[in-house]
Amino acid sequence: MTSKKNVTAASLAAQAMGWIDPVTKAVVPPIHMASTYQRDEDNGYRSGRIYARADNPTFDQAEATLAALEGGAKALVFSSGMSAATACFLALAPGDHVVVPKVMYWSLRNWLSGFATHWGLAVEFVDTGSTAAIAKAVRAGATKLVWLETPANPTWAVSDIAAAAEIAHRAGALLAVDSTVATPVLTRPIEHGADLVMHSATKYLNGHSDMVGGIVVVGDDPEIAEQMTFLQNAVGGVQGPFDSFLALRGLKTLHLRMKAHCENAQALAEWLQGHQAIEKVIYPGLESHPQHDLARRQMDGFGGMLSVYVKGGEPAARRVMEQCQLFTIAESLGGVESLINHPAIMTHASIPPQRRESLGITGNLIRLSVGIEAVDDLREELAGALR
Ligand code: PLP
């Protein structure tokens, strides 16, 4: 399945690689529900497909399009972002040392400090927004994987992928990047030296908050590709055909949506940082962001996620949330609709308060997933809520 012409990523995504059904000439691929495939009379499988956990043709176009957008050799769909991320760690062996961010998607952090640690991985949490901290933590020969999430949820530290790749590779480790928030429209980690890119497809790739899915894209190492293919099938956290169809449908508008998310978030961030009820705004597109220069170099836009510290502590933050209607109070991010989240009482509520606050997740922190609505409506609603 190849693109019709040598075209830009936006065109390639809009046509999902230009696939046309050879029999019906349909421009949209069918959803294949079959769980198994007929064997040839001589016991062969000339169709190349045996059983749908590994071989569903509905995966093909989503995987091929994502591989092309990320500049990888192979992409694999998973049933969720979590199953995609954990597959990357399950490819390691007990005893291996891994370096991961202190602030990252919280369920994965819990899995790493719980399950993965009991299983035998030596997990070291560092401030991956600091290249020096990564260099200090990586141990030549012992470290097998460095994991970045950039920008990192919910305080949006940006990590230097190229510098981390160099450090990881020098030590004999792989570099993997959770690029859920950046998407291939804004950052392509493989171009910067990453070996693996992971996405929660539930977020921007799908973009409509109507499926759960994950993707792992592998750079050019056939051995890693083989191992991830084995894990997709053997662990079985594979995507359902309908979800795969929805992921592909979402990809077709990814470039347009990301442009709108970035424009809206930048406009709100700039407006909020001058607002008298706001203590601080965290958004990679603001000069006040600690890694703004790096974000300018590494990203083609600063994304749709921002967080604010409001004046007046947790009670004020709760009041702001309660006033919102256009911003729906909900977990998740990356859909066309704007969401508002209070990490201290929602996503990060299970962390002891002192520990949470040491990570910058204080009671007055509010996280916004800025959607593609008219920015004036979003600004007006926040102005009212902050009043
Ligand atoms: N990575 C990031 C940055 C996320 O925000 C999420 C979900 O919120 C995940 C991974 C996990 O994805 P999923 O919910 O699809 O399992």
Residues whose N, C-alpha, C, O or C-beta is under 5 A from the ligand:
A	BS01	PLP	S80 G81 M82 Y105 N153 D178 T180 S200 T202 G213
